Amino acid sequence: MGVPIWGVVNQKGGVGKTTTAVNLAAGLAMRGRRVLLVDADPQGNASSGVGFEKTSLRPTLYEILTADEAQVPELIRAAIVTTQENLDLIPATLDLAGAESALAGAVGKEQLLREALDHVRADYDWLIIDAPPSLGLLTLNVLAAADEVLVPMQCEFYALEGLTQLMKTVELVRKRINPAIKVGKIVLTMYDPRSRLTQQVAEDVRDFFGARVSEVTIPRNIRLSEAPSFGEPAVTRFADSKGAQAYMRLADEVLGV
């Protein structure tokens, strides 16, 4: 398969998607893997979460996706910024919100991200893509590029409904665009073991998805919420916090350690 590309995807907002993408990427980097974090969400929270200054004049994912094919190799390398040892970023800004309309008539528009990443994939050990909280063209690009999907999921009833919808989308992408894609992991986030609802939802998800559900649960933890304001992942800023330690265990689980 070569260098793994994982898309962190959930069309429901507020489930810890970007927190998971940022801290998993940083955790893998801390374990000595060379990681590229791709921010595919117009909100740009993954970018600011690793310290990218949005006033920077460097190209972002928007320029990469909307450029002429011949310009992409140069643009993607110009866009990459190093945020910590072993961790690079392709940033996003609000400009990316215009990509869907800009690409509406493009041939092979669902494959543009994968084709762009092919130019730099061999430079890394792992690629993590933070998808937007929707099932539009940008998320389709993430699913077309990814080998595996990691789904952060909050333990509540509506999250189960959203997960079912996401699974249907992944299946459609597998049939029509990316035959290799699979759901690699479902990660239970904002986990409160004292809540009966949390326990029930976790049990239902494990019964249905079995081994695809991570053994690691991510607790509710204020440090995970505070870290982005410092422009740093929690695993480096608040390494001793319960949330950061959980993400380091997730990184180890992903690596098979």
Contacts in CASP RR format, 6 or more apart in sequence:
PFRMAT RR
TARGET T0000
AUTHOR 0000-0000-0000
METHOD contacts of the structure
MODEL  1
MGVPIWGVVNQKGGVGKTTTAVNLAAGLAMRGRRVLLVDADPQGNASSGV
GFEKTSLRPTLYEILTADEAQVPELIRAAIVTTQENLDLIPATLDLAGAE
SALAGAVGKEQLLREALDHVRADYDWLIIDAPPSLGLLTLNVLAAADEVL
VPMQCEFYALEGLTQLMKTVELVRKRINPAIKVGKIVLTMYDPRSRLTQQ
VAEDVRDFFGARVSEVTIPRNIRLSEAPSFGEPAVTRFADSKGAQAYMRL
ADEVLGV
1 147 0 8 1.000
1 180 0 8 1.000
3 121 0 8 1.000
3 122 0 8 1.000
3 124 0 8 1.000
3 125 0 8 1.000
3 126 0 8 1.000
3 127 0 8 1.000
4 126 0 8 1.000
4 127 0 8 1.000
4 147 0 8 1.000
4 148 0 8 1.000
5 117 0 8 1.000
5 121 0 8 1.000
5 127 0 8 1.000
5 129 0 8 1.000
5 145 0 8 1.000
5 146 0 8 1.000
5 147 0 8 1.000
5 148 0 8 1.000
6 126 0 8 1.000
6 127 0 8 1.000
6 128 0 8 1.000
6 129 0 8 1.000
6 146 0 8 1.000
6 147 0 8 1.000
6 148 0 8 1.000
6 149 0 8 1.000
6 150 0 8 1.000
6 184 0 8 1.000
7 21 0 8 1.000
7 128 0 8 1.000
7 129 0 8 1.000
7 130 0 8 1.000
7 131 0 8 1.000
7 142 0 8 1.000
7 143 0 8 1.000
7 145 0 8 1.000
7 146 0 8 1.000
7 148 0 8 1.000
7 149 0 8 1.000
7 150 0 8 1.000
8 17 0 8 1.000
8 18 0 8 1.000
8 20 0 8 1.000
8 21 0 8 1.000
8 24 0 8 1.000
8 128 0 8 1.000
8 129 0 8 1.000
8 130 0 8 1.000
8 131 0 8 1.000
8 149 0 8 1.000
8 150 0 8 1.000
8 151 0 8 1.000
8 152 0 8 1.000
9 17 0 8 1.000
9 131 0 8 1.000
9 139 0 8 1.000
9 142 0 8 1.000
9 143 0 8 1.000
9 146 0 8 1.000
9 149 0 8 1.000
9 150 0 8 1.000
9 151 0 8 1.000
9 166 0 8 1.000
10 17 0 8 1.000
10 131 0 8 1.000
10 133 0 8 1.000
10 151 0 8 1.000
10 152 0 8 1.000
10 153 0 8 1.000
10 162 0 8 1.000
10 163 0 8 1.000
10 166 0 8 1.000
11 133 0 8 1.000
11 134 0 8 1.000
11 135 0 8 1.000
11 139 0 8 1.000
11 162 0 8 1.000
11 165 0 8 1.000
11 166 0 8 1.000
11 169 0 8 1.000
12 133 0 8 1.000
12 154 0 8 1.000
12 158 0 8 1.000
12 159 0 8 1.000
12 162 0 8 1.000
13 133 0 8 1.000
14 133 0 8 1.000
14 154 0 8 1.000
15 152 0 8 1.000
15 153 0 8 1.000
15 154 0 8 1.000
15 159 0 8 1.000
15 189 0 8 1.000
15 190 0 8 1.000
16 152 0 8 1.000
16 154 0 8 1.000
16 189 0 8 1.000
16 190 0 8 1.000
16 218 0 8 1.000
17 130 0 8 1.000
17 131 0 8 1.000
17 133 0 8 1.000
17 152 0 8 1.000
18 41 0 8 1.000
18 43 0 8 1.000
18 45 0 8 1.000
18 46 0 8 1.000
18 49 0 8 1.000
18 130 0 8 1.000
19 152 0 8 1.000
19 189 0 8 1.000
19 218 0 8 1.000
19 224 0 8 1.000
19 228 0 8 1.000
19 234 0 8 1.000
20 150 0 8 1.000
20 152 0 8 1.000
20 187 0 8 1.000
20 189 0 8 1.000
20 218 0 8 1.000
20 247 0 8 1.000
20 250 0 8 1.000
21 37 0 8 1.000
21 46 0 8 1.000
21 128 0 8 1.000
21 129 0 8 1.000
21 130 0 8 1.000
22 37 0 8 1.000
22 46 0 8 1.000
22 49 0 8 1.000
22 50 0 8 1.000
22 130 0 8 1.000
22 228 0 8 1.000
22 233 0 8 1.000
23 224 0 8 1.000
23 233 0 8 1.000
23 234 0 8 1.000
23 235 0 8 1.000
23 244 0 8 1.000
23 247 0 8 1.000
23 250 0 8 1.000
24 128 0 8 1.000
24 150 0 8 1.000
24 247 0 8 1.000
24 250 0 8 1.000
24 251 0 8 1.000
24 254 0 8 1.000
25 35 0 8 1.000
25 37 0 8 1.000
25 50 0 8 1.000
25 87 0 8 1.000
25 126 0 8 1.000
25 128 0 8 1.000
25 233 0 8 1.000
26 35 0 8 1.000
26 50 0 8 1.000
26 84 0 8 1.000
26 87 0 8 1.000
26 233 0 8 1.000
26 235 0 8 1.000
26 236 0 8 1.000
26 247 0 8 1.000
27 233 0 8 1.000
27 235 0 8 1.000
27 247 0 8 1.000
27 248 0 8 1.000
27 251 0 8 1.000
28 35 0 8 1.000
28 125 0 8 1.000
28 126 0 8 1.000
28 128 0 8 1.000
28 251 0 8 1.000
28 254 0 8 1.000
28 255 0 8 1.000
29 35 0 8 1.000
29 84 0 8 1.000
29 85 0 8 1.000
29 86 0 8 1.000
29 87 0 8 1.000
30 86 0 8 1.000
30 235 0 8 1.000
30 236 0 8 1.000
30 248 0 8 1.000
30 251 0 8 1.000
31 251 0 8 1.000
31 252 0 8 1.000
31 255 0 8 1.000
31 257 0 8 1.000
32 86 0 8 1.000
32 125 0 8 1.000
33 86 0 8 1.000
33 125 0 8 1.000
33 126 0 8 1.000
33 255 0 8 1.000
34 86 0 8 1.000
34 88 0 8 1.000
34 123 0 8 1.000
34 124 0 8 1.000
34 125 0 8 1.000
34 126 0 8 1.000
35 86 0 8 1.000
35 87 0 8 1.000
35 88 0 8 1.000
35 124 0 8 1.000
35 125 0 8 1.000
35 126 0 8 1.000
35 127 0 8 1.000
35 128 0 8 1.000
36 80 0 8 1.000
36 88 0 8 1.000
36 89 0 8 1.000
36 90 0 8 1.000
36 120 0 8 1.000
36 123 0 8 1.000
36 124 0 8 1.000
36 126 0 8 1.000
36 127 0 8 1.000
36 128 0 8 1.000
37 46 0 8 1.000
37 50 0 8 1.000
37 83 0 8 1.000
37 87 0 8 1.000
37 88 0 8 1.000
37 89 0 8 1.000
37 90 0 8 1.000
37 128 0 8 1.000
37 129 0 8 1.000
37 130 0 8 1.000
38 61 0 8 1.000
38 89 0 8 1.000
38 90 0 8 1.000
38 113 0 8 1.000
38 117 0 8 1.000
38 127 0 8 1.000
38 128 0 8 1.000
38 129 0 8 1.000
38 130 0 8 1.000
39 45 0 8 1.000
39 46 0 8 1.000
39 47 0 8 1.000
39 61 0 8 1.000
39 89 0 8 1.000
39 90 0 8 1.000
39 91 0 8 1.000
39 92 0 8 1.000
39 130 0 8 1.000
40 61 0 8 1.000
40 92 0 8 1.000
40 96 0 8 1.000
40 113 0 8 1.000
40 129 0 8 1.000
40 130 0 8 1.000
40 131 0 8 1.000
40 132 0 8 1.000
40 138 0 8 1.000
40 139 0 8 1.000
40 141 0 8 1.000
40 142 0 8 1.000
41 92 0 8 1.000
41 96 0 8 1.000
41 130 0 8 1.000
41 131 0 8 1.000
41 132 0 8 1.000
41 133 0 8 1.000
41 138 0 8 1.000
42 92 0 8 1.000
42 93 0 8 1.000
42 94 0 8 1.000
42 95 0 8 1.000
42 96 0 8 1.000
42 97 0 8 1.000
42 98 0 8 1.000
42 99 0 8 1.000
42 132 0 8 1.000
42 138 0 8 1.000
43 92 0 8 1.000
43 94 0 8 1.000
43 132 0 8 1.000
44 54 0 8 1.000
44 91 0 8 1.000
44 92 0 8 1.000
44 93 0 8 1.000
44 94 0 8 1.000
44 96 0 8 1.000
45 130 0 8 1.000
45 228 0 8 1.000
46 89 0 8 1.000
46 92 0 8 1.000
46 130 0 8 1.000
47 54 0 8 1.000
47 89 0 8 1.000
47 91 0 8 1.000
47 92 0 8 1.000
47 93 0 8 1.000
48 54 0 8 1.000
48 228 0 8 1.000
48 231 0 8 1.000
49 227 0 8 1.000
49 228 0 8 1.000
49 231 0 8 1.000
49 232 0 8 1.000
49 233 0 8 1.000
50 83 0 8 1.000
50 84 0 8 1.000
50 87 0 8 1.000
50 89 0 8 1.000
50 231 0 8 1.000
50 232 0 8 1.000
50 233 0 8 1.000
51 83 0 8 1.000
51 231 0 8 1.000
51 232 0 8 1.000
52 81 0 8 1.000
52 83 0 8 1.000
52 89 0 8 1.000
52 91 0 8 1.000
54 91 0 8 1.000
54 93 0 8 1.000
56 81 0 8 1.000
56 91 0 8 1.000
58 78 0 8 1.000
58 79 0 8 1.000
58 81 0 8 1.000
58 91 0 8 1.000
59 75 0 8 1.000
59 76 0 8 1.000
59 78 0 8 1.000
59 79 0 8 1.000
60 79 0 8 1.000
60 90 0 8 1.000
60 91 0 8 1.000
60 92 0 8 1.000
60 93 0 8 1.000
60 95 0 8 1.000
60 96 0 8 1.000
61 79 0 8 1.000
61 90 0 8 1.000
61 91 0 8 1.000
61 92 0 8 1.000
61 96 0 8 1.000
61 99 0 8 1.000
61 113 0 8 1.000
62 92 0 8 1.000
62 93 0 8 1.000
62 95 0 8 1.000
62 96 0 8 1.000
62 98 0 8 1.000
62 99 0 8 1.000
63 75 0 8 1.000
63 79 0 8 1.000
64 72 0 8 1.000
64 75 0 8 1.000
64 76 0 8 1.000
64 79 0 8 1.000
64 90 0 8 1.000
64 116 0 8 1.000
65 96 0 8 1.000
65 99 0 8 1.000
65 103 0 8 1.000
65 112 0 8 1.000
65 113 0 8 1.000
65 116 0 8 1.000
65 141 0 8 1.000
66 99 0 8 1.000
66 102 0 8 1.000
66 103 0 8 1.000
67 75 0 8 1.000
69 115 0 8 1.000
72 115 0 8 1.000
72 116 0 8 1.000
72 119 0 8 1.000
73 119 0 8 1.000
76 90 0 8 1.000
76 116 0 8 1.000
76 117 0 8 1.000
76 119 0 8 1.000
76 120 0 8 1.000
77 119 0 8 1.000
77 120 0 8 1.000
79 90 0 8 1.000
79 91 0 8 1.000
80 88 0 8 1.000
80 89 0 8 1.000
80 90 0 8 1.000
80 120 0 8 1.000
81 88 0 8 1.000
81 89 0 8 1.000
81 91 0 8 1.000
82 88 0 8 1.000
82 89 0 8 1.000
83 89 0 8 1.000
84 233 0 8 1.000
84 236 0 8 1.000
88 124 0 8 1.000
96 138 0 8 1.000
99 137 0 8 1.000
99 138 0 8 1.000
100 136 0 8 1.000
100 137 0 8 1.000
100 138 0 8 1.000
103 109 0 8 1.000
103 112 0 8 1.000
103 137 0 8 1.000
106 112 0 8 1.000
109 137 0 8 1.000
109 141 0 8 1.000
110 137 0 8 1.000
110 140 0 8 1.000
110 141 0 8 1.000
110 144 0 8 1.000
110 177 0 8 1.000
111 141 0 8 1.000
111 144 0 8 1.000
111 177 0 8 1.000
112 141 0 8 1.000
113 129 0 8 1.000
113 141 0 8 1.000
113 142 0 8 1.000
113 144 0 8 1.000
113 145 0 8 1.000
114 141 0 8 1.000
114 144 0 8 1.000
114 145 0 8 1.000
114 178 0 8 1.000
117 127 0 8 1.000
117 145 0 8 1.000
121 127 0 8 1.000
129 142 0 8 1.000
129 145 0 8 1.000
129 146 0 8 1.000
131 138 0 8 1.000
131 139 0 8 1.000
131 142 0 8 1.000
131 143 0 8 1.000
132 138 0 8 1.000
132 139 0 8 1.000
135 165 0 8 1.000
135 166 0 8 1.000
135 169 0 8 1.000
139 169 0 8 1.000
140 173 0 8 1.000
140 177 0 8 1.000
143 149 0 8 1.000
143 169 0 8 1.000
143 170 0 8 1.000
143 173 0 8 1.000
143 177 0 8 1.000
143 178 0 8 1.000
143 181 0 8 1.000
144 173 0 8 1.000
144 177 0 8 1.000
144 178 0 8 1.000
145 178 0 8 1.000
146 178 0 8 1.000
146 181 0 8 1.000
147 180 0 8 1.000
147 181 0 8 1.000
147 182 0 8 1.000
148 181 0 8 1.000
148 182 0 8 1.000
148 183 0 8 1.000
148 184 0 8 1.000
148 185 0 8 1.000
149 170 0 8 1.000
149 181 0 8 1.000
149 182 0 8 1.000
149 183 0 8 1.000
149 184 0 8 1.000
150 184 0 8 1.000
150 185 0 8 1.000
150 186 0 8 1.000
150 187 0 8 1.000
151 163 0 8 1.000
151 166 0 8 1.000
151 183 0 8 1.000
151 185 0 8 1.000
151 186 0 8 1.000
151 187 0 8 1.000
152 187 0 8 1.000
152 189 0 8 1.000
152 218 0 8 1.000
153 159 0 8 1.000
153 163 0 8 1.000
153 186 0 8 1.000
153 187 0 8 1.000
153 188 0 8 1.000
153 189 0 8 1.000
153 205 0 8 1.000
154 188 0 8 1.000
154 189 0 8 1.000
154 190 0 8 1.000
155 188 0 8 1.000
155 189 0 8 1.000
155 190 0 8 1.000
155 191 0 8 1.000
155 192 0 8 1.000
155 195 0 8 1.000
155 197 0 8 1.000
155 198 0 8 1.000
155 201 0 8 1.000
155 202 0 8 1.000
156 197 0 8 1.000
156 201 0 8 1.000
157 197 0 8 1.000
157 201 0 8 1.000
159 201 0 8 1.000
160 201 0 8 1.000
160 204 0 8 1.000
160 205 0 8 1.000
163 186 0 8 1.000
163 205 0 8 1.000
167 183 0 8 1.000
170 181 0 8 1.000
170 183 0 8 1.000
173 181 0 8 1.000
174 180 0 8 1.000
174 181 0 8 1.000
174 182 0 8 1.000
183 209 0 8 1.000
183 212 0 8 1.000
184 212 0 8 1.000
185 212 0 8 1.000
185 213 0 8 1.000
185 214 0 8 1.000
185 253 0 8 1.000
185 254 0 8 1.000
186 205 0 8 1.000
186 209 0 8 1.000
186 212 0 8 1.000
186 213 0 8 1.000
186 214 0 8 1.000
187 214 0 8 1.000
187 216 0 8 1.000
187 217 0 8 1.000
187 218 0 8 1.000
187 250 0 8 1.000
188 201 0 8 1.000
188 202 0 8 1.000
188 205 0 8 1.000
188 213 0 8 1.000
188 214 0 8 1.000
188 217 0 8 1.000
188 218 0 8 1.000
189 217 0 8 1.000
189 218 0 8 1.000
190 218 0 8 1.000
190 219 0 8 1.000
190 220 0 8 1.000
191 198 0 8 1.000
191 202 0 8 1.000
191 217 0 8 1.000
191 218 0 8 1.000
191 219 0 8 1.000
191 220 0 8 1.000
192 198 0 8 1.000
192 219 0 8 1.000
192 220 0 8 1.000
193 199 0 8 1.000
193 217 0 8 1.000
202 217 0 8 1.000
205 213 0 8 1.000
206 213 0 8 1.000
214 250 0 8 1.000
214 253 0 8 1.000
215 253 0 8 1.000
216 246 0 8 1.000
216 249 0 8 1.000
216 250 0 8 1.000
216 253 0 8 1.000
217 246 0 8 1.000
218 224 0 8 1.000
218 243 0 8 1.000
218 246 0 8 1.000
218 247 0 8 1.000
218 250 0 8 1.000
219 242 0 8 1.000
219 243 0 8 1.000
219 246 0 8 1.000
221 234 0 8 1.000
221 241 0 8 1.000
221 242 0 8 1.000
221 243 0 8 1.000
221 246 0 8 1.000
223 234 0 8 1.000
223 237 0 8 1.000
223 238 0 8 1.000
223 241 0 8 1.000
223 242 0 8 1.000
223 243 0 8 1.000
223 244 0 8 1.000
224 234 0 8 1.000
224 241 0 8 1.000
224 243 0 8 1.000
224 244 0 8 1.000
226 234 0 8 1.000
226 237 0 8 1.000
226 238 0 8 1.000
227 233 0 8 1.000
227 234 0 8 1.000
227 237 0 8 1.000
227 238 0 8 1.000
230 237 0 8 1.000
231 237 0 8 1.000
234 241 0 8 1.000
234 243 0 8 1.000
234 244 0 8 1.000
234 247 0 8 1.000
235 244 0 8 1.000
235 247 0 8 1.000
235 248 0 8 1.000
237 244 0 8 1.000
238 244 0 8 1.000
239 245 0 8 1.000
END
